[in-house]
């Protein structure tokens, strides 16, 4: 797993309960496509920087992204 994903997962584990109960904001179509590609590890370096900037502007999307990262990970039984 890349260090970017480990950092994201660590962050979400620390703030997850704190963020519970807040409105869940989802990214719109074009942003969602980029975030999905990022979650699967399919972004070029320039697109990764763009995604990081989007996340700085929309921190509520981190939860949505974390869910996509979890779904993209192979299950332990499949390894």
C-alpha positions as CSV (number, residue, x, y, z in Angstrom):
1,X,0.0,0.0,0.0
2,X,1.4,3.4,-0.9
3,X,2.3,5.8,1.9
4,X,-0.5,8.2,0.7
5,X,-3.1,5.6,1.4
6,X,-1.6,4.7,4.8
7,X,-1.6,8.3,5.8
8,X,-5.2,8.7,4.7
9,X,-6.4,5.6,6.5
10,X,-4.5,6.6,9.7
11,X,-6.1,10.1,9.6
12,X,-9.6,8.7,9.1
13,X,-9.1,6.2,11.9
14,X,-8.1,9.1,14.3
15,X,-11.0,11.4,13.3
16,X,-13.7,8.9,12.3
17,X,-15.7,8.9,15.5
18,X,-15.3,12.7,15.9
19,X,-16.8,13.2,12.4
20,X,-19.8,11.0,13.0
21,X,-23.2,12.7,12.8
22,X,-22.0,15.5,10.5
23,X,-23.5,15.9,7.0
24,X,-22.0,13.6,4.5
25,X,-20.9,15.5,1.5
26,X,-20.2,13.5,-1.7
27,X,-18.1,14.7,-4.6
28,X,-19.8,15.5,-7.9
29,X,-19.3,13.5,-11.1
30,X,-15.9,14.7,-12.5
31,X,-14.4,14.9,-9.0
32,X,-15.8,11.4,-8.1
33,X,-14.1,9.9,-11.2
34,X,-10.8,11.4,-10.3
35,X,-11.1,10.2,-6.7
36,X,-12.1,6.7,-7.8
37,X,-9.0,6.5,-10.0
38,X,-6.9,7.8,-7.1
39,X,-8.4,5.2,-4.8
40,X,-7.4,2.4,-7.2
41,X,-3.9,3.9,-7.5
42,X,-4.4,4.8,-11.2
43,X,-3.5,8.5,-11.1
44,X,-0.4,10.1,-12.7
45,X,1.6,12.4,-10.4
46,X,0.0,15.5,-11.8
47,X,-3.5,14.1,-11.2
48,X,-2.5,13.0,-7.7
49,X,-1.5,16.6,-6.9
50,X,-4.9,17.8,-8.2
51,X,-6.7,15.3,-6.1
52,X,-4.8,16.4,-3.0
53,X,-5.8,20.0,-3.7
54,X,-9.4,19.0,-4.1
55,X,-9.3,17.2,-0.8
56,X,-7.8,20.3,0.9
57,X,-10.8,22.3,-0.5
58,X,-13.3,19.6,0.4
59,X,-12.1,17.7,3.5
60,X,-15.6,16.1,3.9
61,X,-14.7,14.0,0.8
62,X,-12.0,12.1,2.7
63,X,-14.6,9.8,4.2
64,X,-16.0,9.0,0.8
65,X,-12.5,8.4,-0.6
66,X,-11.6,6.2,2.3
67,X,-14.6,4.0,1.5
68,X,-13.4,3.7,-2.1
69,X,-9.9,2.8,-1.0
70,X,-11.3,0.1,1.3
71,X,-13.4,-1.3,-1.5
72,X,-10.4,-1.3,-3.9
73,X,-8.2,-3.3,-1.5
74,X,-8.2,-7.1,-2.0
75,X,-9.8,-9.1,0.7
76,X,-7.5,-11.3,2.9
77,X,-9.1,-14.5,1.5
78,X,-8.4,-13.5,-2.1
79,X,-4.6,-13.0,-1.5
